[in-house]
Amino acid sequence: MKQRIISAVALVALLLATVAFSGIPLVLNAIMAIVAGTGLYEILKVCGVSFHKMVTAGMVLFAAGFVFFSDPLFPKYRTILTLASFVLILAVFTYYLRGYKAVPINMMVFSLMITLMIAYFFSAVVLTRKESDPGLWNMFLIFILSWIPDTGAYFCGSLFGKHKLCPVISPKKTIEGAVGGIIACGIVSYLYAFLVGHFAGYQVNWWIIALYAGLGTAVSMLGDLTASLIKRTNNVKDYGSFIPGHGGIMDRFDSVWFVAPFVWLMLDLCPIFS
């Protein structure tokens, strides 16, 4: 627990530094590209795709590069990124068709799907910061909706958990914990919106906060359970040891990869701050 707390403090410090320097061109891009590339490598390694080094390297570089160049500063790269996605699909299918006897078709499809998901989903963090108004506060909301439900569910489940949520996928998660996660996310989201509205001078759409907190918590849990399912299927506990006490990058960003596109898309429909 001590190691988890120390690492959590370090993660919060890193997050605050990311937020503080996210306005500097390409800093946020570089950080999220590292997260995306490392996270994808962890998933591919857990699934056994890392034995094919050339394919793994190409997928990791694609995911990291896609996130880095998704910045609005590079409008001409939008077409190039779309083309790169198409080329990646062709390259992967060509590679696996040559070695189809050694590599199952489901592994080919899964590895390609995960690569595209990581690339597109994590790029939403950059797009939220750069394309939305106010981008800084909207980006911070992604991490609130990702990590607060998990924290609330952990403590509430430890104290009151009796009924299992998904015992096969994640034995420790409980229905009581999920409810606690929703409540914790709602409280922190409202407090965060109040502080931003008060100190930054934005008007807050208070009814929309409940929508974000409720749906955001559900999306966050879905991302967490999806990542847990991948680990459970491959009989591993953690994605790695990159973060002491927490595991790998994907053990901490397993909710972010689903919440980021959710927030980015929701901002077009119903923004919180105006």
NUKEGU-622025 format. One line per 10 residues: number of its first residue (from 1); for each residue x, y, z of N, C-alpha, C. Coordinates in steps of 0.05 Angstrom, whole numbers, plus 32768, in hexadecimal, padded with zeros to 4 digits. Last residue first. Layout:
NUM> X/Y/Z/X/Y/Z/X/Y/Z ~ ...
***
This chain:
274> 7E87/8224/7E66/7E81/8237/7E50/7E87/8253/7E59 ~ 7E8E/81DF/7E74/7E96/81FB/7E79/7E90/820C/7E61 ~ 7E78/81B0/7E5D/7E74/81B7/7E7A/7E78/81D4/7E7F ~ 7E56/81A3/7E1F/7E6D/81AC/7E2F/7E65/81B4/7E4B ~ 7E39/8176/7DFD/7E31/8185/7E15/7E49/818D/7E25 ~ 7E52/8168/7DCB/7E35/8167/7DCF/7E2B/8178/7DE6 ~ 7E88/8170/7DCF/7E7A/817B/7DB8/7E5C/817C/7DBC ~ 7E93/8153/7DFD/7E97/816F/7DFD/7E8A/817D/7DE6 ~ 7E8E/811D/7DEF/7E79/812A/7DFE/7E7B/8148/7DFE ~ 7EBF/8112/7DD6/7EA6/8112/7DC6/7E8F/8120/7DD5
264> 7EE2/8118/7E02/7EE6/8127/7DE9/7ECD/8129/7DD8 ~ 7ECE/80F1/7E26/7ECE/810E/7E2D/7ED0/811F/7E14 ~ 7ED8/80C2/7E07/7EBE/80C8/7E11/7EBB/80E6/7E17 ~ 7F0F/80C2/7DFF/7EFE/80C7/7DE8/7EE1/80CD/7DF1 ~ 7F1D/80BB/7E39/7F26/80D1/7E28/7F15/80D6/7E10 ~ 7F08/808A/7E4C/7EFC/80A4/7E55/7F04/80BB/7E43 ~ 7F29/8063/7E37/7F0D/8063/7E30/7F00/807E/7E36 ~ 7F5B/806E/7E4B/7F59/8069/7E2E/7F3C/8067/7E25 ~ 7F54/8073/7E82/7F58/808B/7E72/7F54/8086/7E54 ~ 7F53/8040/7E97/7F3A/804F/7E95/7F3C/8067/7E83
254> 7F88/8030/7E94/7F74/801F/7E88/7F59/802C/7E86 ~ 7FB3/8049/7EAA/7FA5/8058/7E95/7F90/8046/7E87 ~ 7FC7/8025/7ECE/7FBF/803F/7ED8/7FAF/804F/7EC3 ~ 7FD4/7FF9/7EB0/7FC6/7FF4/7ECA/7FBC/800F/7ED6 ~ 7FF1/800D/7E86/7FD5/8007/7E81/7FC5/8000/7E9B ~ 8024/8012/7E9F/8015/802A/7E96/7FF7/8024/7E93 ~ 8024/7FDF/7ED3/802D/7FEC/7EBB/801D/8005/7EB5 ~ 8021/7FE4/7F1A/8024/7FD4/7F02/802F/7FE4/7EEB ~ 8020/7FFB/7F4B/8008/7FFE/7F3B/8009/7FED/7F22 ~ 8050/7FF4/7F65/8038/7FF2/7F75/801E/7FF4/7F65
244> 8072/801C/7F36/8074/800B/7F4E/805A/800C/7F5E ~ 8067/801A/7EF5/805F/802A/7F0B/805F/8019/7F24 ~ 807A/7FEF/7ED5/8083/800B/7ECF/807E/801D/7EE7 ~ 8071/7FBA/7ED3/807A/7FC5/7EED/8085/7FE2/7EEA ~ 8036/7FA1/7EB3/8052/7FA5/7EB5/805A/7FAF/7ED1 ~ 8001/7F93/7EB6/800C/7F97/7E9C/802B/7F9B/7E9C ~ 7FF4/7F5F/7EE6/7FF8/7F7B/7EDF/8004/7F7C/7EC3 ~ 7FE5/7F28/7EE4/7FDA/7F39/7EF8/7FDC/7F57/7EF0 ~ 7FD1/7EFB/7EB0/7FE5/7F0C/7EBC/7FD7/7F1F/7ED0 ~ 7FB2/7EDA/7E8B/7FBC/7ED0/7EA5/7FD4/7EE0/7EB0
234> 7F98/7EEC/7E60/7FB4/7EE4/7E5C/7FC2/7EDC/7E76 ~ 7F67/7EFA/7E74/7F68/7EE7/7E5E/7F84/7EDC/7E5A ~ 7F76/7F21/7E98/7F6B/7F08/7EA2/7F6D/7EF2/7E8D ~ 7F86/7F4B/7E76/7F99/7F3F/7E88/7F90/7F23/7E91 ~ 7F55/7F55/7E5C/7F6D/7F4E/7E4C/7F81/7F40/7E5E ~ 7F36/7F63/7E88/7F2F/7F4B/7E79/7F47/7F42/7E68 ~ 7F4D/7F93/7E98/7F4F/7F7C/7EAA/7F49/7F62/7E9B ~ 7F3E/7FB3/7E6D/7F5A/7FAE/7E71/7F5F/7F96/7E83 ~ 7F07/7FB1/7E77/7F12/7FA8/7E5D/7F2F/7FA1/7E60 ~ 7F03/7FC9/7EA8/7EFC/7FAD/7EA6/7F06/7FA1/7E8C
224> 7F13/7FFE/7E9B/7F21/7FEF/7EAF/7F1C/7FD1/7EAC ~ 7EEB/800C/7E76/7F07/800B/7E6E/7F18/7FFB/7E81 ~ 7EBF/8009/7E98/7EC0/7FF8/7E80/7EDD/7FF6/7E76 ~ 7ECA/8032/7EBC/7ECA/8016/7EC5/7ECB/8002/7EAE ~ 7EC6/805E/7E99/7EDF/8058/7EA7/7EE0/803B/7EB1 ~ 7E90/805B/7E8B/7EA5/8057/7E76/7EBF/8050/7E83 ~ 7E7A/8065/7EBD/7E73/804C/7EAF/7E88/8046/7E9A ~ 7E8E/8098/7EC7/7E95/8083/7ED9/7E90/8068/7ECC ~ 7E75/80B4/7E9D/7E92/80B3/7E9E/7E9B/809C/7EB0 ~ 7E3F/80B2/7EAB/7E48/80A4/7E93/7E66/80A0/7E93
214> 7E44/80D1/7EDC/7E36/80B7/7EDA/7E40/80A6/7EC3 ~ 7E61/80FF/7ECF/7E69/80EF/7EE5/7E5D/80D3/7EE3 ~ 7E43/8115/7EA3/7E60/810D/7EA0/7E68/80FA/7EB6 ~ 7E12/811E/7EBE/7E14/810C/7EA6/7E30/8102/7EA2 ~ 7E21/8142/7EE5/7E16/8128/7EED/7E18/8114/7ED6 ~ 7E2F/816E/7EC5/7E43/8161/7ED6/7E3A/8144/7EDD ~ 7E01/8182/7EAF/7E12/8172/7E9E/7E27/8162/7EAE ~ 7DED/81A3/7ED6/7DDF/818A/7ED0/7DF0/8177/7EBF ~ 7E11/81CF/7ED4/7E11/81BD/7EEB/7E03/81A2/7EE5 ~ 7E3B/81EC/7EAE/7E21/81DF/7EA9/7E1E/81C8/7EBE
204> 7E5A/8226/7EC3/7E59/8209/7EC5/7E3D/81FF/7EC0 ~ 7E83/825A/7EA9/7E68/8251/7EB1/7E67/8232/7EB0 ~ 7EC4/826B/7EC3/7EB3/825E/7EAF/7E97/8259/7EBA ~ 7EED/827F/7EE3/7ED8/8291/7ED9/7EC6/8285/7EC4 ~ 7F12/8265/7F00/7F18/826A/7EE4/7F03/827B/7ED6 ~ 7EFB/8262/7F33/7F15/826E/7F30/7F1D/8274/7F13 ~ 7EC6/824C/7F2B/7ECB/8263/7F3D/7EE6/8271/7F37 ~ 7ECB/8223/7F06/7EB9/8239/7F01/7EBF/8251/7F12 ~ 7EF0/8203/7F21/7EF7/820E/7F07/7EE5/8226/7F00 ~ 7ED2/81F6/7F4F/7EEC/8204/7F51/7EF4/8211/7F37
194> 7EA6/81DC/7F39/7EA2/81F4/7F49/7EBC/8204/7F4A ~ 7EBE/81B0/7F20/7EB0/81C3/7F10/7EAC/81DE/7F1F ~ 7ED1/8195/7F4F/7EE4/819F/7F3A/7ED7/81B5/7F29 ~ 7EA1/8189/7F68/7EB4/819A/7F76/7EC8/81A6/7F62 ~ 7E8C/8167/7F41/7E7D/817F/7F48/7E90/8193/7F56 ~ 7EB3/813E/7F42/7EAD/814D/7F29/7E9F/8167/7F2F ~ 7EB0/812B/7F76/7EC9/8138/7F6D/7EC3/8148/7F54 ~ 7E7B/8116/7F75/7E83/812A/7F89/7E9C/8139/7F7F ~ 7E7D/80F0/7F4B/7E6A/8106/7F4A/7E73/811D/7F5D ~ 7EA4/80CD/7F5D/7EA9/80DB/7F44/7E96/80F4/7F42
184> 7E8B/80B8/7F8A/7EA4/80C7/7F8D/7EAA/80D8/7F74 ~ 7E5F/809F/7F72/7E5B/80B4/7F85/7E74/80C5/7F88 ~ 7E7A/8078/7F52/7E68/808C/7F46/7E64/80A4/7F58 ~ 7E94/805B/7F7A/7EA3/8069/7F65/7E93/807E/7F57 ~ 7E6A/8045/7F97/7E7C/8058/7FA4/7E8C/8068/7F90 ~ 7E57/8022/7F6F/7E46/8038/7F78/7E57/804E/7F86 ~ 7E84/8000/7F6E/7E7C/800F/7F56/7E6A/8027/7F5D ~ 7E82/7FEA/7FA1/7E99/7FFB/7F99/7E93/800C/7F81 ~ 7E54/7FCD/7F9E/7E55/7FE3/7FB1/7E6C/7FF6/7FAA ~ 7E64/7FA8/7F79/7E4E/7FBA/7F71/7E4F/7FD2/7F84
174> 7EAC/7F9F/7F75/7E91/7F9A/7F80/7E7D/7FAE/7F76 ~ 7EE8/7F7F/7F64/7ED5/7F94/7F5F/7EB9/7F8C/7F68 ~ 7F08/7F52/7F69/7F07/7F65/7F7F/7EF2/7F7B/7F7C ~ 7F07/7F34/7F39/7EFA/7F2A/7F51/7EF7/7F3E/7F68 ~ 7EFC/7F41/7EFB/7F09/7F50/7F11/7EFC/7F49/7F2B ~ 7EE5/7F16/7EDD/7EF9/7F28/7ED1/7F09/7F36/7EE7 ~ 7EC4/7EFA/7F00/7ED5/7EEB/7EEF/7EEC/7EFD/7EE4 ~ 7EA6/7F21/7F1C/7EB8/7F0F/7F2B/7ECC/7F00/7F19 ~ 7E92/7F5A/7F18/7E9A/7F48/7F02/7EAE/7F35/7F0E ~ 7E7C/7F67/7F4C/7E73/7F74/7F34/7E79/7F62/7F1C
164> 7E64/7F47/7F88/7E78/7F49/7F73/7E6C/7F56/7F59 ~ 7E51/7F64/7FC3/7E47/7F58/7FAB/7E5B/7F5D/7F94 ~ 7E6E/7F7F/7FEA/7E65/7F64/7FF0/7E5C/7F55/7FD6 ~ 7E91/7FB7/8003/7E8D/7FA5/7FED/7E85/7F88/7FF5 ~ 7E9E/7FDD/8028/7E82/7FD4/8027/7E7D/7FBE/8013 ~ 7ED6/7FE6/8027/7EC7/7FEA/8040/7EAB/7FDC/803F ~ 7EE7/7FDC/7FF4/7EF6/7FD0/800A/7EE6/7FD1/8024 ~ 7EC4/7FFB/7FD6/7EC2/7FDE/7FD4/7ED1/7FD0/7FEB ~ 7ED7/802D/7FE4/7EBB/8026/7FEB/7EB8/8008/7FEA ~ 7F0B/802B/7FCF/7F07/8030/7FEC/7EEB/8027/7FF4
154> 7F00/8020/7F98/7F14/8010/7FA8/7F0E/8013/7FC6 ~ 7EDD/8047/7F87/7ED5/802B/7F87/7EE7/801A/7F98 ~ 7EFE/8075/7F8B/7EE6/8072/7F9B/7EDC/8056/7F9D ~ 7F25/8067/7F64/7F2C/806B/7F80/7F14/8068/7F92 ~ 7F05/8063/7F36/7F15/804C/7F3E/7F1D/804F/7F5C ~ 7EEF/8097/7F33/7EDE/8080/7F36/7EED/8068/7F40 ~ 7F21/80B5/7F2B/7F11/80B8/7F44/7EFE/80A0/7F47 ~ 7F36/80A9/7EF8/7F43/809F/7F10/7F33/80A1/7F2A ~ 7F15/80BD/7ECF/7F23/80A3/7ECC/7F2C/8098/7EE7 ~ 7F01/80EE/7EDC/7EEE/80D9/7ED5/7EFB/80BE/7ED3
144> 7F33/8108/7EE1/7F21/8106/7EF8/7F0D/80EF/7EF4 ~ 7F47/8105/7EAE/7F55/80F6/7EC3/7F44/80F4/7EDD ~ 7F23/8127/7E93/7F28/810C/7E8A/7F33/80FA/7EA1 ~ 7F2A/8158/7EAB/7F11/8149/7EB1/7F14/812C/7EA9 ~ 7F57/816C/7E94/7F59/8163/7EAF/7F41/8152/7EB7 ~ 7F40/817C/7E63/7F53/8166/7E64/7F56/815A/7E80 ~ 7F20/81A6/7E73/7F13/818F/7E68/7F26/8177/7E68 ~ 7F47/81CA/7E83/7F35/81C0/7E97/7F26/81A7/7E8D ~ 7F61/81D4/7E50/7F70/81CB/7E68/7F5E/81BD/7E7C ~ 7F38/81E7/7E2C/7F46/81CD/7E29/7F54/81C2/7E41
134> 7EFA/8202/7E37/7F17/8205/7E3D/7F25/81EA/7E3E ~ 7EFD/81E9/7DF7/7EFF/8202/7E06/7EEE/8200/7E1F ~ 7F24/81BB/7DCF/7F0D/81C3/7DDF/7F12/81DC/7DEE ~ 7F55/81AF/7DB7/7F3E/81B7/7DA6/7F26/81C1/7DB5 ~ 7F7C/81A1/7DDC/7F83/81B5/7DC7/7F6A/81BF/7DB8 ~ 7F68/817C/7E00/7F77/8193/7E0A/7F79/81A9/7DF5 ~ 7F50/8157/7DDE/7F40/8165/7DF2/7F4E/817E/7DFC ~ 7F7C/8145/7DC1/7F67/8154/7DB3/7F55/8163/7DC7 ~ 7F98/8129/7DE9/7FA4/8140/7DDC/7F8F/8151/7DCF ~ 7F71/8102/7DF4/7F7C/8113/7E0A/7F88/812C/7DFE
124> 7F6B/80E7/7DC4/7F55/80F8/7DCD/7F5D/810A/7DE5 ~ 7F95/80C5/7DBE/7F97/80DF/7DB1/7F81/80F2/7DB9 ~ 7F81/8098/7DD7/7F93/80AA/7DE7/7F98/80C5/7DD9 ~ 7F60/8085/7DAD/7F55/808C/7DC7/7F67/809E/7DD6 ~ 7F81/807A/7D80/7F6B/808D/7D7E/7F62/8097/7D9A ~ 7FA8/8055/7D96/7FB0/806D/7D87/7F9A/8082/7D87 ~ 7F89/802D/7DAF/7F9C/803D/7DBF/7FA3/8057/7DB0 ~ 7F6C/801B/7D81/7F5E/8026/7D99/7F71/8037/7DA9 ~ 7F95/8007/7D61/7F85/801E/7D57/7F76/802B/7D6F ~ 7FA8/7FDE/7D83/7FBA/7FF3/7D79/7FAA/800B/7D70
114> 7F7A/7FBD/7D88/7F85/7FCB/7DA0/7F98/7FE2/7D98 ~ 7F75/7FAB/7D52/7F60/7FBA/7D5F/7F6B/7FCA/7D77 ~ 7FA5/7F8E/7D4C/7FA0/7FA5/7D3B/7F8B/7FB7/7D48 ~ 7F9E/7F66/7D73/7FB5/7F78/7D75/7FB1/7F91/7D64 ~ 7F6E/7F4C/7D5F/7F6F/7F59/7D79/7F86/7F6D/7D7B ~ 7F7E/7F38/7D2D/7F69/7F4C/7D2F/7F6A/7F5B/7D49 ~ 7FA7/7F14/7D3D/7FAC/7F29/7D2A/7F98/7F3F/7D2C ~ 7F8C/7EF2/7D5F/7FA2/7F02/7D6A/7FA9/7F19/7D57 ~ 7F69/7ED9/7D3C/7F5E/7EEA/7D51/7F73/7EFC/7D5E ~ 7F8B/7EBC/7D1C/7F7E/7ED3/7D10/7F73/7EE5/7D26
104> 7FCA/7EA6/7D37/7FAD/7EA4/7D35/7FA1/7EBE/7D2B ~ 8005/7E97/7D16/7FF8/7EAC/7D25/7FD9/7EAA/7D22 ~ 8018/7E6F/7CF6/8025/7E72/7D11/8015/7E86/7D22 ~ 7FFC/7E72/7CC8/7FFC/7E58/7CD6/8008/7E5B/7CF2 ~ 8004/7EA6/7CB4/7FEA/7E9F/7CC0/7FEA/7E85/7CCF ~ 802D/7EC6/7CA1/8032/7EB3/7CB7/8019/7EA9/7CC4 ~ 8017/7EE4/7C79/8030/7ED5/7C73/8035/7EC0/7C88 ~ 7FEF/7EFD/7C94/7FE8/7EEA/7C7F/8000/7ED9/7C77 ~ 800B/7F1F/7CB6/7FFE/7F07/7CC1/7FF5/7EF3/7CAC ~ 801C/7F46/7C91/802F/7F37/7CA2/8023/7F1D/7CAC
94> 7FEC/7F59/7C7C/8000/7F4D/7C6B/8013/7F3B/7C7A ~ 7FD4/7F6E/7CAA/7FC7/7F57/7C9D/7FDB/7F49/7C8A ~ 7FFA/7F97/7CB5/7FF5/7F82/7CC8/7FE8/7F69/7CBB ~ 7FF6/7FB7/7C86/800F/7FAA/7C8E/800B/7F93/7CA1 ~ 7FC0/7FC8/7C87/7FCA/7FB8/7C71/7FE3/7FA9/7C78 ~ 7FC1/7FE5/7CB7/7FAE/7FCE/7CB4/7FB8/7FBC/7C9E ~ 7FE7/800C/7CAA/7FEC/7FFA/7CC1/7FDA/7FE1/7CBE ~ 7FCC/8028/7C82/7FE5/8019/7C7B/7FEB/8005/7C91 ~ 7FA3/803E/7CA0/7F9D/802C/7C8A/7FB5/801B/7C83 ~ 7FC0/8060/7CC2/7FAF/804B/7CCD/7FA9/8035/7CB8
84> 7FD7/8082/7C9D/7FE9/8070/7CAC/7FD9/8059/7CB9 ~ 7FAB/809E/7C8B/7FB9/808D/7C78/7FCA/8078/7C87 ~ 7FA1/80B9/7CBB/7F8C/80A7/7CB0/7F99/8093/7C9D ~ 7FD0/80D7/7CBD/7FCA/80C4/7CD2/7FB5/80B0/7CC9 ~ 7FCA/80F7/7C8F/7FE1/80E4/7C90/7FDB/80CF/7CA6 ~ 7F9F/8116/7C9D/7F9C/8104/7C86/7FB2/80EE/7C87 ~ 7FB7/8131/7CC8/7F9E/8122/7CCC/7F9B/810D/7CB6 ~ 7FE2/8150/7CBB/7FE8/8135/7CC3/7FCE/8124/7CC7 ~ 7FD0/8183/7CB3/7FD6/8173/7C9B/7FDB/8156/7CA2 ~ 7FCD/8197/7CE7/7FB5/8191/7CD8/7FBA/817F/7CC0
74> 7FED/819A/7D1A/7FF5/818B/7D02/7FDC/8184/7CF1 ~ 7FD6/81B1/7D44/7FEC/81C0/7D38/7FF4/81B3/7D1E ~ 7FB2/818D/7D59/7FA8/819F/7D44/7FBE/81B0/7D37 ~ 7FD1/814D/7D61/7FCF/8169/7D6A/7FC4/817A/7D53 ~ 7FDF/811B/7D52/7FC3/8122/7D51/7FBD/813E/7D59 ~ 8014/810D/7D57/800D/811E/7D41/7FEF/8124/7D3E ~ 8012/80EC/7D86/8023/8104/7D85/801A/8117/7D6F ~ 7FF0/80C2/7D78/7FE9/80D4/7D8E/7FF9/80EE/7D8C ~ 800E/80AB/7D4E/7FF3/80B5/7D49/7FEB/80C8/7D5F ~ 803E/809C/7D67/803E/80B1/7D53/8023/80BC/7D4E
64> 802A/8073/7D89/8037/808A/7D94/8037/80A1/7D80 ~ 8015/804F/7D62/8004/805A/7D77/8010/8073/7D83 ~ 8043/8044/7D42/802B/8050/7D36/801A/805D/7D4B ~ 8066/802D/7D67/806D/8046/7D5A/8055/8054/7D4D ~ 8048/7FFE/7D72/804E/8011/7D87/8055/802D/7D7C ~ 8047/7FE5/7D3F/802E/7FED/7D4C/8033/8002/7D62 ~ 807D/7FDC/7D36/806E/7FEC/7D23/8054/7FF6/7D30 ~ 808B/7FBA/7D61/8098/7FD4/7D5E/8088/7FE7/7D4C ~ 806A/7F8D/7D54/8066/7F9C/7D6D/8072/7FB8/7D6B ~ 8081/7F7D/7D23/8065/7F86/7D24/8060/7F96/7D3D
54> 80B4/7F6F/7D35/80B1/7F83/7D1F/8094/7F8E/7D20 ~ 80AC/7F48/7D5C/80B8/7F62/7D63/80B3/7F77/7D4E ~ 8084/7F1E/7D73/8088/7F28/7D58/8092/7F45/7D59 ~ 807E/7F1A/7DA8/8091/7F07/7D9C/8096/7F0F/7D7F ~ 8057/7F3C/7DB8/8072/7F47/7DB9/8087/7F33/7DAD ~ 8027/7F22/7DBC/802E/7F2D/7DA1/804B/7F37/7DA1 ~ 8016/7F12/7DEE/8029/7F01/7DDF/8031/7F0B/7DC4 ~ 7FF9/7F32/7E0D/7FEA/7F21/7DFB/7FFC/7F0F/7DEA ~ 801F/7F50/7E27/800E/7F3E/7E37/8000/7F2A/7E25 ~ 8032/7F6D/7DFA/8043/7F5A/7E08/8034/7F46/7E19
44> 8006/7F8C/7DEE/800F/7F79/7DDB/8021/7F64/7DE7 ~ 8003/7FAB/7E1E/7FED/7F9A/7E16/7FF6/7F84/7E03 ~ 8035/7FC6/7E1D/802E/7FB4/7E33/8018/7FA1/7E2C ~ 8031/7FE3/7DED/8045/7FCE/7DF0/803F/7FBB/7E06 ~ 8008/8006/7DFD/8003/7FF3/7DE7/8017/7FDC/7DE9 ~ 8023/8024/7E24/800B/8015/7E2B/8005/7FFF/7E16 ~ 804C/803C/7E06/8052/8029/7E1C/803B/8018/7E23 ~ 802D/805C/7DE3/8040/8048/7DD9/8047/8033/7DEE ~ 800F/807C/7E07/8002/806B/7DF4/8014/8055/7DEA ~ 8037/8096/7E25/8023/8086/7E32/8016/8072/7E1F
34> 8051/80B1/7DFB/8060/809D/7E0B/804D/808B/7E1A ~ 8028/80D2/7DEB/8033/80BF/7DD8/8043/80A9/7DE6 ~ 8021/80F1/7E18/800C/80DF/7E11/8015/80CA/7DFC ~ 8052/810F/7E15/804B/80FF/7E2D/8036/80EA/7E26 ~ 804F/8128/7DE3/8064/8115/7DE9/805D/8103/7E00 ~ 8021/8148/7DE9/8022/8134/7DD4/8037/811F/7DDA ~ 8031/816B/7E12/801B/8158/7E17/801C/8141/7E02 ~ 8058/8186/7DF3/805F/8178/7E0C/804A/8163/7E13 ~ 8046/81A1/7DC5/8051/8186/7DC2/8059/8178/7DDC ~ 8049/81E2/7DE0/8045/81D1/7DC9/8054/81B6/7DCA
24> 802E/81E9/7E20/8047/81EB/7E10/8044/81D8/7DF9 ~ 8003/81D9/7E3D/7FFF/81EF/7E2A/8018/81F4/7E18 ~ 8013/81B3/7E60/8005/81AA/7E48/8000/81C0/7E34 ~ 802B/81BE/7E8F/803B/81C2/7E77/802D/81BA/7E5E ~ 8002/81B2/7EB4/8010/81CC/7EB5/801F/81D2/7E9B ~ 7FF5/817D/7EA8/7FE1/8192/7EA5/7FEE/81AE/7EA3 ~ 8026/8165/7EB6/801B/8162/7E9A/8007/8178/7E94 ~ 8027/8170/7EEC/803C/817B/7EDA/8033/817A/7EBD ~ 7FFB/8153/7EFC/7FFB/8170/7F00/8010/817D/7EEE ~ 800F/811F/7EEF/7FF6/812A/7EE3/7FF5/8148/7EE4
14> 803A/811C/7F12/803E/811B/7EF5/8027/8126/7EE6 ~ 801E/811D/7F42/8032/8132/7F3C/8038/8133/7F1E ~ 8002/80ED/7F3D/7FF3/8107/7F3F/8006/811E/7F39 ~ 802D/80CA/7F3D/801B/80CC/7F26/800C/80E6/7F25 ~ 8041/80D1/7F71/8052/80D7/7F5A/8041/80DA/7F40 ~ 8015/80BE/7F8D/801D/80DA/7F91/802F/80E2/7F79 ~ 8018/8088/7F7D/8000/8099/7F76/8006/80B6/7F79 ~ 8048/8078/7F92/8045/8079/7F75/802E/808A/7F6D ~ 8039/807B/7FC8/8050/808B/7FBE/804E/808E/7FA0 ~ 800F/8056/7FCA/800A/8072/7FD0/8020/8084/7FC5
4> 802A/8026/7FBC/8014/8030/7FAB/800E/804D/7FB0 ~ 804C/8021/7FE7/8058/8025/7FCD/8043/8030/7FB9 ~ 8027/8018/8010/8039/8030/8011/8044/8036/7FF6 ~ 8010/7FE8/8000/8000/8000/8000/8011/8019/8000
***
